[in-house]
């Protein structure tokens, strides 16, 4: 499943870069986060609550920053499991400076599900993914606004 969009942030690209490349800071934007452990500067593990239709529980994901081109582009890759399901996630973020107006953050995500989650049907999964992405983007906007 592919989702994409963009949002305006009232901060310059370098400040946004500092937020999205710091697991502790970006962790504040992850909806329903229970735990976040930083392994090193490019790797972290997150555990969060998920409700997928009739399924609810905890997912654990390992994340890795790849293709870092400061301060304009990064790719975040995640692989996780939980609730008898697996998830593979790839998010590309591009940060474009808008002068004194801040920045525009463009994003594209590709999500693959396996196991019980995949059997729930694409409509349930797409609705949940859109909801969580909207929450994540709203949280990132708040974080960058206070940066």
OpenMM code with the backbone's topology and positions (N, CA, C; nanometers):
from openmm import Vec3, app, unit

residues = "UNK UNK UNK UNK UNK UNK UNK UNK UNK UNK UNK UNK UNK UNK UNK UNK UNK UNK UNK UNK UNK UNK UNK UNK UNK UNK UNK UNK UNK UNK UNK UNK UNK UNK UNK UNK UNK UNK UNK UNK UNK UNK UNK UNK UNK UNK UNK UNK UNK UNK UNK UNK UNK UNK UNK UNK UNK UNK UNK UNK UNK UNK UNK UNK UNK UNK UNK UNK UNK UNK UNK UNK UNK UNK UNK UNK UNK UNK UNK UNK UNK UNK UNK UNK UNK UNK UNK UNK UNK UNK UNK UNK UNK UNK UNK UNK UNK UNK UNK UNK UNK UNK UNK UNK UNK UNK UNK UNK UNK UNK UNK UNK UNK UNK UNK UNK UNK UNK UNK UNK UNK UNK UNK UNK UNK UNK UNK UNK UNK UNK UNK UNK UNK UNK UNK UNK UNK UNK UNK UNK UNK UNK UNK UNK UNK UNK UNK".split()
positions = [
    Vec3(0.0841, -0.1160, 0.0000),
    Vec3(0.0000, 0.0000, 0.0000),
    Vec3(0.0896, 0.1235, 0.0000),
    Vec3(0.0527, 0.2185, -0.0822),
    Vec3(0.1314, 0.3413, -0.0940),
    Vec3(0.0458, 0.4590, -0.0490),
    Vec3(0.1036, 0.5429, 0.0361),
    Vec3(0.0398, 0.6661, 0.0809),
    Vec3(0.1394, 0.7793, 0.0612),
    Vec3(0.0897, 0.8981, 0.0289),
    Vec3(0.1799, 1.0118, 0.0129),
    Vec3(0.1082, 1.1417, 0.0429),
    Vec3(0.1885, 1.2425, 0.0705),
    Vec3(0.1323, 1.3731, 0.1011),
    Vec3(0.2428, 1.4712, 0.1340),
    Vec3(0.2040, 1.5836, 0.1894),
    Vec3(0.3017, 1.6846, 0.2304),
    Vec3(0.2391, 1.7702, 0.3391),
    Vec3(0.3240, 1.8432, 0.4092),
    Vec3(0.2755, 1.9393, 0.5072),
    Vec3(0.3736, 2.0545, 0.5185),
    Vec3(0.3201, 2.1681, 0.5583),
    Vec3(0.4012, 2.2873, 0.5795),
    Vec3(0.4486, 2.2886, 0.7247),
    Vec3(0.5727, 2.3268, 0.7441),
    Vec3(0.6294, 2.3378, 0.8788),
    Vec3(0.6910, 2.4763, 0.8946),
    Vec3(0.6682, 2.5423, 1.0093),
    Vec3(0.7183, 2.6783, 1.0289),
    Vec3(0.8645, 2.6842, 1.0736),
    Vec3(0.9442, 2.5882, 1.0300),
    Vec3(1.0856, 2.5825, 1.0694),
    Vec3(1.1703, 2.5608, 0.9442),
    Vec3(1.2953, 2.6062, 0.9466),
    Vec3(1.3838, 2.5843, 0.8318),
    Vec3(1.4228, 2.4364, 0.8203),
    Vec3(1.4669, 2.3937, 0.7017),
    Vec3(1.5018, 2.2528, 0.6800),
    Vec3(1.5985, 2.1953, 0.7839),
    Vec3(1.6990, 2.2711, 0.8271),
    Vec3(1.7973, 2.2178, 0.9213),
    Vec3(1.7336, 2.1805, 1.0548),
    Vec3(1.6371, 2.2607, 1.1027),
    Vec3(1.5692, 2.2281, 1.2295),
    Vec3(1.4822, 2.1040, 1.2134),
    Vec3(1.4129, 2.0955, 1.1023),
    Vec3(1.3295, 1.9773, 1.0772),
    Vec3(1.4171, 1.8533, 1.0684),
    Vec3(1.5303, 1.8666, 1.0013),
    Vec3(1.6263, 1.7560, 0.9913),
    Vec3(1.6680, 1.7087, 1.1305),
    Vec3(1.6965, 1.8021, 1.2190),
    Vec3(1.7373, 1.7677, 1.3549),
    Vec3(1.6292, 1.6938, 1.4316),
    Vec3(1.5048, 1.7200, 1.4005),
    Vec3(1.3930, 1.6516, 1.4670),
    Vec3(1.3724, 1.5120, 1.4093),
    Vec3(1.3646, 1.5020, 1.2770),
    Vec3(1.3293, 1.3719, 1.2175),
    Vec3(1.4443, 1.2717, 1.2176),
    Vec3(1.5660, 1.3187, 1.2425),
    Vec3(1.6778, 1.2247, 1.2500),
    Vec3(1.7177, 1.1915, 1.3939),
    Vec3(1.6428, 1.2414, 1.4899),
    Vec3(1.6674, 1.2106, 1.6309),
    Vec3(1.5542, 1.1201, 1.6789),
    Vec3(1.5829, 0.9919, 1.7025),
    Vec3(1.4762, 0.8992, 1.7434),
    Vec3(1.3953, 0.9468, 1.8631),
    Vec3(1.4599, 1.0102, 1.9604),
    Vec3(1.3849, 1.0569, 2.0785),
    Vec3(1.2848, 1.1660, 2.0414),
    Vec3(1.3210, 1.2503, 1.9461),
    Vec3(1.2309, 1.3584, 1.9050),
    Vec3(1.1202, 1.3073, 1.8133),
    Vec3(1.1563, 1.2264, 1.7156),
    Vec3(1.0531, 1.1760, 1.6242),
    Vec3(0.9617, 1.0771, 1.6973),
    Vec3(1.0133, 1.0132, 1.8015),
    Vec3(0.9314, 0.9222, 1.8816),
    Vec3(0.8114, 0.9921, 1.9432),
    Vec3(0.8259, 1.1211, 1.9716),
    Vec3(0.7146, 1.1978, 2.0279),
    Vec3(0.5998, 1.2131, 1.9283),
    Vec3(0.6269, 1.1899, 1.8013),
    Vec3(0.5239, 1.2032, 1.6982),
    Vec3(0.4539, 1.0706, 1.6674),
    Vec3(0.5102, 0.9592, 1.7130),
    Vec3(0.4524, 0.8278, 1.6816),
    Vec3(0.3259, 0.8062, 1.7649),
    Vec3(0.2116, 0.7872, 1.6994),
    Vec3(0.0865, 0.7659, 1.7733),
    Vec3(0.0910, 0.6392, 1.8598),
    Vec3(0.0383, 0.6495, 1.9800),
    Vec3(0.0238, 0.5365, 2.0720),
    Vec3(0.1553, 0.4672, 2.1063),
    Vec3(0.2642, 0.5435, 2.1101),
    Vec3(0.3956, 0.4889, 2.1438),
    Vec3(0.3981, 0.4446, 2.2896),
    Vec3(0.4451, 0.3216, 2.3123),
    Vec3(0.4604, 0.2701, 2.4486),
    Vec3(0.6058, 0.2776, 2.4940),
    Vec3(0.6984, 0.2528, 2.3996),
    Vec3(0.8404, 0.2463, 2.4352),
    Vec3(0.9242, 0.2746, 2.3111),
    Vec3(1.0376, 0.3411, 2.3326),
    Vec3(1.1327, 0.3658, 2.2250),
    Vec3(1.2728, 0.3460, 2.2799),
    Vec3(1.3517, 0.2650, 2.2126),
    Vec3(1.4907, 0.2407, 2.2515),
    Vec3(1.5807, 0.2755, 2.1345),
    Vec3(1.6777, 0.3643, 2.1583),
    Vec3(1.7744, 0.4001, 2.0561),
    Vec3(1.8894, 0.3006, 2.0602),
    Vec3(1.9194, 0.2401, 1.9464),
    Vec3(2.0314, 0.1449, 1.9382),
    Vec3(2.1608, 0.2182, 1.9043),
    Vec3(2.1550, 0.3051, 1.8056),
    Vec3(2.2662, 0.3925, 1.7689),
    Vec3(2.2070, 0.5082, 1.6901),
    Vec3(2.2911, 0.5921, 1.6305),
    Vec3(2.2378, 0.7136, 1.5666),
    Vec3(2.1471, 0.6855, 1.4465),
    Vec3(2.1554, 0.5673, 1.3891),
    Vec3(2.0731, 0.5358, 1.2722),
    Vec3(1.9709, 0.4248, 1.2944),
    Vec3(1.9626, 0.3706, 1.4147),
    Vec3(1.8732, 0.2583, 1.4410),
    Vec3(1.8003, 0.2771, 1.5736),
    Vec3(1.6693, 0.2462, 1.5721),
    Vec3(1.5928, 0.2492, 1.6960),
    Vec3(1.4792, 0.1480, 1.6883),
    Vec3(1.4283, 0.1139, 1.8045),
    Vec3(1.3184, 0.0182, 1.8152),
    Vec3(1.2017, 0.0883, 1.8833),
    Vec3(1.0823, 0.0667, 1.8291),
    Vec3(0.9630, 0.1274, 1.8873),
    Vec3(0.8585, 0.0198, 1.9131),
    Vec3(0.7841, 0.0392, 2.0203),
    Vec3(0.6727, -0.0494, 2.0533),
    Vec3(0.5508, 0.0405, 2.0711),
    Vec3(0.4422, 0.0061, 2.0034),
    Vec3(0.3234, 0.0895, 2.0117),
    Vec3(0.1965, 0.0062, 2.0044),
    Vec3(0.0883, 0.0657, 2.0549),
    Vec3(-0.0417, -0.0011, 2.0543),
    Vec3(-0.1067, 0.0175, 1.9176),
    Vec3(-0.1762, -0.0884, 1.8746),
    Vec3(-0.2454, -0.0855, 1.7463),
    Vec3(-0.3814, -0.1521, 1.7617),
    Vec3(-0.4814, -0.0937, 1.6962),
    Vec3(-0.6133, -0.1553, 1.6898),
    Vec3(-0.6492, -0.1679, 1.5432),
    Vec3(-0.6618, -0.2919, 1.4965),
    Vec3(-0.6961, -0.3220, 1.3582),
    Vec3(-0.8297, -0.3952, 1.3560),
    Vec3(-0.9374, -0.3235, 1.3404),
    Vec3(-1.0674, -0.3888, 1.3406),
    Vec3(-1.0881, -0.4663, 1.4694),
    Vec3(-1.0996, -0.5992, 1.4580),
    Vec3(-1.1206, -0.6834, 1.5755),
    Vec3(-0.9911, -0.7170, 1.6483),
    Vec3(-0.8762, -0.6899, 1.5855),
    Vec3(-0.7463, -0.7170, 1.6475),
    Vec3(-0.6970, -0.5934, 1.7224),
    Vec3(-0.6420, -0.6154, 1.8388),
    Vec3(-0.5734, -0.5056, 1.9074),
    Vec3(-0.4589, -0.5658, 1.9872),
    Vec3(-0.3532, -0.4896, 1.9986),
    Vec3(-0.2366, -0.5383, 2.0710),
    Vec3(-0.1183, -0.4467, 2.0513),
    Vec3(0.0002, -0.5049, 2.0597),
    Vec3(0.1243, -0.4297, 2.0528),
    Vec3(0.2064, -0.4740, 1.9325),
    Vec3(0.2633, -0.3769, 1.8636),
    Vec3(0.3568, -0.4040, 1.7540),
    Vec3(0.4942, -0.3551, 1.7980),
    Vec3(0.5951, -0.4315, 1.7635),
    Vec3(0.7339, -0.3903, 1.7846),
    Vec3(0.7972, -0.3753, 1.6481),
    Vec3(0.8666, -0.2627, 1.6298),
    Vec3(0.9308, -0.2386, 1.5010),
    Vec3(1.0736, -0.1916, 1.5195),
    Vec3(1.1600, -0.2410, 1.4330),
    Vec3(1.2971, -0.1926, 1.4238),
    Vec3(1.3023, -0.0940, 1.3085),
    Vec3(1.3561, 0.0259, 1.3347),
    Vec3(1.3667, 0.1300, 1.2337),
    Vec3(1.5128, 0.1600, 1.2053),
    Vec3(1.5384, 0.1950, 1.0793),
    Vec3(1.6744, 0.2309, 1.0392),
    Vec3(1.6676, 0.3483, 0.9420),
    Vec3(1.7500, 0.4504, 0.9678),
    Vec3(1.7643, 0.5616, 0.8751),
    Vec3(1.8602, 0.5189, 0.7647),
    Vec3(1.8195, 0.5377, 0.6402),
    Vec3(1.9065, 0.5096, 0.5256),
    Vec3(1.8946, 0.6258, 0.4272),
    Vec3(1.9852, 0.6331, 0.3336),
    Vec3(1.9835, 0.7355, 0.2288),
    Vec3(1.9669, 0.8755, 0.2882),
    Vec3(2.0581, 0.9099, 0.3777),
    Vec3(2.0557, 1.0413, 0.4431),
    Vec3(2.1284, 1.1444, 0.3570),
    Vec3(2.0576, 1.2505, 0.3190),
    Vec3(2.1166, 1.3613, 0.2431),
    Vec3(2.0783, 1.4911, 0.3138),
    Vec3(2.1556, 1.5214, 0.4170),
    Vec3(2.1253, 1.6375, 0.5029),
    Vec3(2.1261, 1.7669, 0.4242),
    Vec3(2.0322, 1.8559, 0.4446),
    Vec3(1.9110, 1.8489, 0.5259),
    Vec3(1.7851, 1.8282, 0.4415),
    Vec3(1.7985, 1.7619, 0.3257),
    Vec3(1.6857, 1.7615, 0.2328),
    Vec3(1.6154, 1.6278, 0.2110),
    Vec3(1.6783, 1.5164, 0.2433),
    Vec3(1.6151, 1.3871, 0.2138),
    Vec3(1.6611, 1.2791, 0.3117),
    Vec3(1.5670, 1.1918, 0.3465),
    Vec3(1.6025, 1.0698, 0.4189),
    Vec3(1.4978, 0.9635, 0.3918),
    Vec3(1.5400, 0.8416, 0.4096),
    Vec3(1.4496, 0.7277, 0.4016),
    Vec3(1.4543, 0.6576, 0.5360),
    Vec3(1.3374, 0.6243, 0.5890),
    Vec3(1.3251, 0.5505, 0.7143),
    Vec3(1.2617, 0.4166, 0.6795),
    Vec3(1.3312, 0.3088, 0.7157),
    Vec3(1.2834, 0.1737, 0.6872),
    Vec3(1.2494, 0.1062, 0.8198),
    Vec3(1.1346, 0.0417, 0.8246),
    Vec3(1.0918, -0.0270, 0.9458),
    Vec3(1.0458, -0.1684, 0.9171),
    Vec3(1.0738, -0.2570, 1.0102),
    Vec3(1.0315, -0.3963, 0.9993),
    Vec3(0.9824, -0.4379, 1.1369),
    Vec3(0.8622, -0.4956, 1.1418),
    Vec3(0.8092, -0.5283, 1.2729),
    Vec3(0.7140, -0.6450, 1.2736),
    Vec3(0.6723, -0.6789, 1.3967),
    Vec3(0.5784, -0.7891, 1.4136),
    Vec3(0.5009, -0.7700, 1.5427),
    Vec3(0.3911, -0.8410, 1.5488),
    Vec3(0.3047, -0.8390, 1.6654),
    Vec3(0.1637, -0.8740, 1.6231),
    Vec3(0.0828, -0.9194, 1.7156),
    Vec3(-0.0560, -0.9528, 1.6888),
    Vec3(-0.0694, -1.0529, 1.5727),
    Vec3(0.0215, -1.1490, 1.5667),
    Vec3(0.0240, -1.2507, 1.4622),
    Vec3(0.0327, -1.1896, 1.3229),
    Vec3(0.1041, -1.0770, 1.3134),
    Vec3(0.1162, -1.0041, 1.1877),
    Vec3(0.2589, -0.9538, 1.1707),
    Vec3(0.2925, -0.9206, 1.0464),
    Vec3(0.4207, -0.8577, 1.0167),
    Vec3(0.3942, -0.7295, 0.9375),
    Vec3(0.4876, -0.6376, 0.9471),
    Vec3(0.4771, -0.5133, 0.8713),
    Vec3(0.6152, -0.4721, 0.8230),
    Vec3(0.6217, -0.4318, 0.6971),
    Vec3(0.7406, -0.3718, 0.6391),
    Vec3(0.7007, -0.2322, 0.5937),
    Vec3(0.7824, -0.1350, 0.6298),
    Vec3(0.7484, 0.0046, 0.6055),
    Vec3(0.8696, 0.0773, 0.5494),
    Vec3(0.8447, 0.1618, 0.4509),
    Vec3(0.9497, 0.2481, 0.3975),
    Vec3(0.8883, 0.3867, 0.3810),
    Vec3(0.9524, 0.4880, 0.4385),
    Vec3(0.9048, 0.6257, 0.4274),
    Vec3(1.0179, 0.7116, 0.3716),
    Vec3(0.9904, 0.7784, 0.2613),
    Vec3(1.0838, 0.8753, 0.2048),
    Vec3(1.0356, 1.0139, 0.2418),
    Vec3(1.1241, 1.0954, 0.2965),
    Vec3(1.0919, 1.2339, 0.3344),
    Vec3(1.1831, 1.3296, 0.2578),
    Vec3(1.1217, 1.4296, 0.1971),
    Vec3(1.1973, 1.5349, 0.1298),
    Vec3(1.1587, 1.6680, 0.1933),
    Vec3(1.2587, 1.7461, 0.2313),
    Vec3(1.2374, 1.8738, 0.2983),
    Vec3(1.2809, 1.9851, 0.2035),
    Vec3(1.1870, 2.0743, 0.1727),
    Vec3(1.2136, 2.1837, 0.0801),
    Vec3(1.1974, 2.3158, 0.1542),
    Vec3(1.3039, 2.3943, 0.1579),
    Vec3(1.2979, 2.5241, 0.2232),
    Vec3(1.2073, 2.6205, 0.1485),
    Vec3(1.1326, 2.7010, 0.2238),
    Vec3(1.0404, 2.8000, 0.1658),
    Vec3(1.0784, 2.9408, 0.2121),
    Vec3(1.2071, 2.9662, 0.2281),
    Vec3(1.2539, 3.0976, 0.2740),
    Vec3(1.2062, 3.1260, 0.4149),
    Vec3(1.1569, 3.2463, 0.4369),
    Vec3(1.1089, 3.2853, 0.5697),
    Vec3(0.9807, 3.2133, 0.6087),
    Vec3(0.9148, 3.1486, 0.5122),
    Vec3(0.7876, 3.0805, 0.5395),
    Vec3(0.8071, 2.9422, 0.6005),
    Vec3(0.9312, 2.8987, 0.6181),
    Vec3(0.9550, 2.7670, 0.6767),
    Vec3(0.9910, 2.6651, 0.5713),
    Vec3(0.9266, 2.5486, 0.5780),
    Vec3(0.9597, 2.4386, 0.4885),
    Vec3(0.8351, 2.3608, 0.4510),
    Vec3(0.8488, 2.2875, 0.3431),
    Vec3(0.7476, 2.1903, 0.3063),
    Vec3(0.8122, 2.0526, 0.3197),
    Vec3(0.7417, 1.9614, 0.3865),
    Vec3(0.7907, 1.8248, 0.4009),
    Vec3(0.7017, 1.7352, 0.3150),
    Vec3(0.7626, 1.6745, 0.2140),
    Vec3(0.6905, 1.5829, 0.1256),
    Vec3(0.7253, 1.4411, 0.1689),
    Vec3(0.6246, 1.3535, 0.1726),
    Vec3(0.6505, 1.2168, 0.2174),
    Vec3(0.5787, 1.1159, 0.1296),
    Vec3(0.6403, 0.9996, 0.1170),
    Vec3(0.5824, 0.8860, 0.0464),
    Vec3(0.6104, 0.7636, 0.1311),
    Vec3(0.5064, 0.6851, 0.1596),
    Vec3(0.5281, 0.5636, 0.2376),
    Vec3(0.4762, 0.4422, 0.1615),
    Vec3(0.5494, 0.3335, 0.1751),
    Vec3(0.5082, 0.2041, 0.1214),
    Vec3(0.4985, 0.1084, 0.2391),
    Vec3(0.3828, 0.0434, 0.2526),
    Vec3(0.3572, -0.0453, 0.3653),
    Vec3(0.3152, -0.1814, 0.3124),
    Vec3(0.3768, -0.2870, 0.3646),
    Vec3(0.3382, -0.4244, 0.3317),
    Vec3(0.3039, -0.4970, 0.4605),
    Vec3(0.1909, -0.5654, 0.4611),
    Vec3(0.1460, -0.6388, 0.5787),
    Vec3(0.1363, -0.7871, 0.5480),
    Vec3(0.1600, -0.8675, 0.6517),
    Vec3(0.1450, -1.0116, 0.6403),
    Vec3(0.0743, -1.0657, 0.7628),
    Vec3(0.0304, -1.1898, 0.7558),
    Vec3(-0.0347, -1.2532, 0.8706),
    Vec3(-0.1781, -1.2076, 0.8887),
    Vec3(-0.2223, -1.2047, 1.0157),
    Vec3(-0.3614, -1.1720, 1.0472),
    Vec3(-0.4018, -1.0341, 0.9951),
    Vec3(-0.3137, -0.9365, 1.0062),
    Vec3(-0.3472, -0.8009, 0.9622),
    Vec3(-0.3806, -0.7983, 0.8135),
    Vec3(-0.3056, -0.8746, 0.7342),
    Vec3(-0.3304, -0.8776, 0.5902),
    Vec3(-0.4648, -0.9406, 0.5568),
    Vec3(-0.5146, -1.0268, 0.6443),
    Vec3(-0.6410, -1.0951, 0.6169),
    Vec3(-0.7638, -1.0093, 0.6493),
    Vec3(-0.7430, -0.8926, 0.7102),
    Vec3(-0.8559, -0.8085, 0.7492),
    Vec3(-0.9186, -0.7329, 0.6332),
    Vec3(-0.8524, -0.7263, 0.5232),
    Vec3(-0.9071, -0.6547, 0.4087),
    Vec3(-0.8413, -0.5197, 0.3908),
    Vec3(-0.8287, -0.4814, 0.2674),
    Vec3(-0.7550, -0.3591, 0.2358),
    Vec3(-0.8250, -0.2341, 0.2872),
    Vec3(-0.9573, -0.2333, 0.2908),
    Vec3(-1.0280, -0.1125, 0.3373),
    Vec3(-0.9959, -0.0828, 0.4835),
    Vec3(-0.9994, -0.1843, 0.5698),
    Vec3(-0.9687, -0.1656, 0.7117),
    Vec3(-0.8252, -0.1170, 0.7280),
    Vec3(-0.7334, -0.1805, 0.6564),
    Vec3(-0.5917, -0.1460, 0.6668),
    Vec3(-0.5670, -0.0047, 0.6135),
    Vec3(-0.6243, 0.0286, 0.4996),
    Vec3(-0.6040, 0.1616, 0.4428),
    Vec3(-0.6608, 0.2698, 0.5339),
    Vec3(-0.7785, 0.2463, 0.5913),
    Vec3(-0.8368, 0.3433, 0.6832),
    Vec3(-0.7474, 0.3651, 0.8049),
    Vec3(-0.6975, 0.2548, 0.8622),
    Vec3(-0.6087, 0.2666, 0.9776),
    Vec3(-0.4798, 0.3387, 0.9390),
    Vec3(-0.4205, 0.3004, 0.8263),
    Vec3(-0.2948, 0.3628, 0.7835),
    Vec3(-0.3137, 0.5123, 0.7627),
    Vec3(-0.4206, 0.5511, 0.6965),
    Vec3(-0.4465, 0.6941, 0.6746),
    Vec3(-0.4634, 0.7681, 0.8079),
    Vec3(-0.5375, 0.7072, 0.9001),
    Vec3(-0.5590, 0.7691, 1.0311),
    Vec3(-0.4270, 0.7880, 1.1045),
    Vec3(-0.3446, 0.6843, 1.1084),
    Vec3(-0.2170, 0.6925, 1.1805),
    Vec3(-0.1206, 0.7902, 1.1136),
    Vec3(-0.1212, 0.7933, 0.9806),
    Vec3(-0.0345, 0.8884, 0.9105),
    Vec3(-0.0790, 1.0311, 0.9405),
    Vec3(-0.2110, 1.0560, 0.9418),
    Vec3(-0.2619, 1.1899, 0.9749),
    Vec3(-0.2208, 1.2291, 1.1168),
    Vec3(-0.2286, 1.1349, 1.2119),
    Vec3(-0.1871, 1.1630, 1.3490),
    Vec3(-0.0376, 1.1936, 1.3544),
    Vec3(0.0422, 1.1135, 1.2851),
    Vec3(0.1869, 1.1339, 1.2827),
    Vec3(0.2207, 1.2703, 1.2238),
    Vec3(0.1583, 1.3059, 1.1121),
    Vec3(0.1848, 1.4348, 1.0478),
    Vec3(0.1426, 1.5499, 1.1396),
    Vec3(0.0254, 1.5390, 1.2016),
    Vec3(-0.0201, 1.6434, 1.2951),
    Vec3(0.0789, 1.6590, 1.4106),
    Vec3(0.1283, 1.5476, 1.4626),
    Vec3(0.2255, 1.5527, 1.5718),
    Vec3(0.3574, 1.6138, 1.5264),
    Vec3(0.4024, 1.5793, 1.4056),
    Vec3(0.5256, 1.6384, 1.3530),
    Vec3(0.5115, 1.7890, 1.3330),
    Vec3(0.3940, 1.8322, 1.2859),
    Vec3(0.3684, 1.9751, 1.2701),
    Vec3(0.3813, 2.0472, 1.4040),
    Vec3(0.3231, 1.9876, 1.5094),
    Vec3(0.3301, 2.0485, 1.6430),
    Vec3(0.4753, 2.0561, 1.6904),
    Vec3(0.5482, 1.9476, 1.6719),
    Vec3(0.6871, 1.9435, 1.7180),
    Vec3(0.7719, 2.0457, 1.6434),
    Vec3(0.7552, 2.0545, 1.5104),
    Vec3(0.8366, 2.1490, 1.4336),
    Vec3(0.7955, 2.2939, 1.4618),
    Vec3(0.6692, 2.3147, 1.4963),
    Vec3(0.6232, 2.4507, 1.5287),
    Vec3(0.6867, 2.5009, 1.6579),
    Vec3(0.7158, 2.4096, 1.7485),
    Vec3(0.7759, 2.4513, 1.8759),
    Vec3(0.9289, 2.4444, 1.8744),
    Vec3(0.9838, 2.4069, 1.7616),
    Vec3(1.1304, 2.3927, 1.7520),
    Vec3(1.1988, 2.5283, 1.7454),
] * unit.nanometer
topology = app.Topology()
chain = topology.addChain("A")
for resn in residues:
    res = topology.addResidue(resn, chain)
    for name in ("N", "CA", "C"):
        topology.addAtom(name, app.Element.getBySymbol(name[0]), res)
